[in-house]
Amino acid sequence: MKKIFFLIAALLVTMVGIAQTLNVHKTNGEVISIPMTEVSYVDFPIADVPSPPEGVEAVDLGLPSGTKWANMNIGATKPEEFGGYYAWGETEEKGYYGPDNYQRPVRQGEQYKEGFWPISNIAYTQYDVASTKWGGTWHMPTLNQLNELFRNCAWKWTEENGVAGYRVTSKINNKKIFLPAAGYREYNLVKNAGKEIHYYGEYWQSSVDMSADNKSAGFDDEGYGDYVSYGSGRGRSVRPVCD
């Protein structure tokens, strides 16, 4: 393998030495020609590869699908931290979460139409904050994965290091994760953080309810993942999963 690499490198050096110009062919068909007398060297920088922060673990709860759940939220450094708040389909936090600055995810070349979502599931797309920030096989959970978590785990309202939330314990292998009750962000306010009420956490999942433009499912306090909560432009927590 090393011999092949050095052979290719030597061939490139020879070609560059013979050539009078260096031609760069762009994807739009444009060709940029640079005189070799102006070229010092050519390198191919490797783009940064996203990865989860230190402390992130993939917890195997023994679920039938083999899905593993992260031990902390996107933007958190500890399991009990709230982490970031993200609108559905957005990958960066904002100071203000309202309908006037919400960027709905659409397919390339398409525009959002009232009552219609061009993209119904954003897992593994550029709109998936878990995949975008952590890379690998991490992604936002699907509704099926949420329902699987609800069916196969026991949920107990408790506190961890002084933070209120739910301890989710597998009925299969007794392993646990903690979901802090981060509430949600609407406009410039955080609401319902630390409260044991319906919509206690509002964790996002990756698919949208196609019947309207402001519905998407998440966790609720009773352990049902197929309810519909309102306001895709609200900032909510994201707990990633990996396959």
C-alpha positions in Angstrom: 0.0 0.0 0.0 2.9 2.4 0.9 4.6 1.7 -2.5 1.4 2.6 -4.3 1.1 5.8 -2.4 4.7 6.9 -3.1 4.3 5.9 -6.8 1.2 8.1 -7.1 2.9 11.0 -5.3 6.0 10.7 -7.5 3.7 10.7 -10.6 1.9 13.8 -9.4 5.2 15.6 -8.8 6.4 14.7 -12.3 3.2 15.9 -13.9 3.3 19.1 -12.0 7.0 19.6 -13.0 6.1 19.1 -16.7 2.9 21.1 -16.7 3.0 24.8 -17.5 -0.3 25.5 -15.7 -2.4 24.0 -13.0 -6.1 23.7 -14.0 -8.8 23.6 -11.4 -12.1 22.3 -12.6 -15.1 23.5 -10.5 -18.4 21.7 -10.2 -20.2 24.5 -12.1 -18.0 23.9 -15.2 -15.7 26.8 -14.7 -12.0 26.1 -15.1 -9.4 28.2 -13.3 -5.9 28.1 -14.7 -2.9 29.0 -12.5 0.6 29.4 -13.9 2.9 26.9 -12.3 5.4 29.6 -11.6 2.9 31.0 -9.1 2.2 27.7 -7.3 4.3 27.1 -4.2 2.6 23.8 -3.3 -0.7 22.0 -3.4 -2.4 20.5 -0.3 -5.7 18.8 0.3 -7.0 19.9 3.8 -9.3 17.4 5.6 -12.5 18.9 6.9 -13.2 18.7 10.6 -15.2 15.6 11.4 -18.0 16.2 14.0 -17.8 14.1 17.1 -19.6 14.0 20.5 -18.0 15.9 23.4 -16.0 14.2 26.2 -18.2 12.3 28.6 -20.9 11.2 26.1 -21.8 7.5 26.4 -24.1 5.3 24.2 -26.2 3.5 26.8 -27.4 0.1 25.8 -30.8 -0.3 27.4 -31.3 -3.8 25.9 -34.0 -2.4 23.6 -35.3 -4.8 20.9 -34.1 -2.6 18.0 -30.6 -2.4 19.4 -30.9 1.4 19.7 -28.6 3.0 22.2 -29.5 6.3 23.9 -27.0 9.0 24.8 -26.4 9.8 28.4 -26.8 13.5 27.9 -28.5 16.1 25.7 -27.0 18.0 22.8 -25.1 21.0 24.2 -24.7 19.4 27.7 -21.5 18.4 29.4 -23.3 16.3 32.2 -26.4 14.0 32.1 -28.3 16.5 34.4 -27.6 19.6 32.3 -30.4 20.9 30.1 -28.1 21.5 27.1 -29.1 23.5 24.1 -32.6 24.5 22.9 -33.3 24.0 19.2 -36.2 24.6 16.9 -37.2 21.6 14.9 -34.9 21.3 11.9 -32.5 24.0 13.1 -29.0 23.2 14.3 -28.0 26.3 16.2 -29.4 28.0 19.3 -30.9 31.5 19.1 -31.6 34.3 21.5 -35.2 34.5 20.3 -37.6 31.7 19.2 -40.6 32.9 17.4 -42.5 32.2 14.1 -40.9 35.2 12.4 -37.4 33.8 12.6 -38.1 30.0 12.4 -36.3 28.4 9.4 -38.5 25.4 8.2 -36.5 22.6 6.7 -37.1 22.1 3.0 -35.6 20.0 0.2 -33.1 21.7 -2.0 -34.8 23.9 -4.6 -38.2 23.8 -2.9 -40.0 26.3 -0.8 -42.3 25.9 2.2 -46.0 25.9 1.4 -48.6 26.5 4.0 -49.8 23.2 5.5 -47.1 21.2 3.7 -43.7 19.9 4.8 -41.4 18.9 1.9 -39.3 16.9 4.5 -41.2 14.7 6.9 -38.2 13.1 8.6 -34.9 15.0 9.2 -32.8 12.2 10.7 -29.3 12.1 9.1 -30.0 15.2 7.1 -28.3 18.7 7.4 -31.4 19.6 9.6 -30.6 16.9 12.2 -28.8 18.7 15.0 -27.6 15.4 16.6 -26.1 14.1 13.3 -24.6 17.5 12.5 -22.9 18.1 15.8 -22.0 14.6 16.9 -21.5 12.8 13.6 -21.0 9.0 13.3 -24.3 7.1 13.6 -25.8 9.6 16.1 -29.1 11.1 15.1 -32.4 12.5 16.5 -34.7 9.7 17.7 -37.5 8.6 15.5 -41.1 8.3 16.8 -40.7 4.5 16.8 -37.5 4.7 18.9 -39.3 7.0 21.4 -42.2 4.6 21.7 -39.8 1.7 22.2 -38.2 3.6 25.0 -41.6 4.3 26.6 -42.8 0.7 26.3 -39.6 -1.0 27.6 -38.6 1.3 30.5 -39.9 2.5 33.8 -40.2 6.3 34.3 -39.7 7.9 37.7 -39.8 11.6 38.5 -36.8 12.4 40.6 -33.8 14.7 41.0 -30.2 14.1 40.0 -27.6 16.5 41.5 -30.4 18.9 42.3 -32.0 18.9 38.8 -35.5 17.6 38.4 -36.3 15.2 35.6 -37.1 11.5 34.8 -34.9 8.5 35.6 -35.6 6.1 32.8 -34.8 2.5 33.8 -34.7 -0.4 31.3 -37.1 -3.2 32.2 -34.8 -5.5 30.3 -31.3 -5.0 31.7 -31.9 -2.4 34.5 -29.6 0.2 32.9 -30.6 3.9 33.2 -30.5 7.3 31.6 -31.6 10.6 33.1 -33.8 13.1 31.2 -33.7 16.6 32.8 -36.9 18.5 32.6 -35.6 21.4 30.6 -39.0 22.8 29.6 -38.8 24.8 26.3 -37.8 28.2 25.0 -40.4 30.4 23.4 -39.6 33.9 22.3 -36.8 34.9 24.8 -38.1 32.9 27.8 -37.5 29.4 29.2 -40.8 27.9 30.3 -41.7 25.0 32.5 -38.1 24.0 33.3 -38.1 21.6 36.3 -41.8 21.1 36.5 -43.6 17.8 36.6 -46.5 18.7 34.2 -47.6 17.7 30.8 -45.0 18.7 28.2 -42.4 18.5 31.0 -39.5 18.2 28.7 -40.6 18.4 25.1 -37.7 16.5 23.6 -37.7 16.5 19.9 -38.0 13.5 17.6 -37.0 13.5 13.9 -40.4 13.3 12.1 -43.1 15.8 11.8 -46.9 15.5 11.8 -47.8 16.1 8.2 -51.3 17.4 9.0 -50.2 20.9 10.0 -47.1 23.1 10.0 -46.8 23.6 13.7 -47.0 20.0 15.1 -44.3 17.6 16.1 -44.1 14.9 18.7 -42.0 14.5 21.8 -41.9 13.0 25.3 -44.7 13.6 27.8 -44.9 13.0 31.5 -47.0 9.8 31.2 -44.6 7.9 29.0 -46.4 8.2 25.7 -44.4 9.1 22.6 -47.2 9.5 20.1 -48.8 12.7 21.4 -48.6 15.9 19.4 -47.1 19.0 20.9 -47.4 22.4 19.2 -44.9 24.8 18.0 -42.0 23.5 15.8 -40.4 26.9 16.2 -40.1 26.5 19.9 -36.6 25.7 21.3 -36.6 22.1 22.7 -34.1 19.6 24.0 -32.6 16.9 21.9 -31.4 13.5 23.3 -29.5 11.7 20.5 -29.6 7.9 19.8 -27.3 5.7 17.8 -27.9 2.4 16.0 
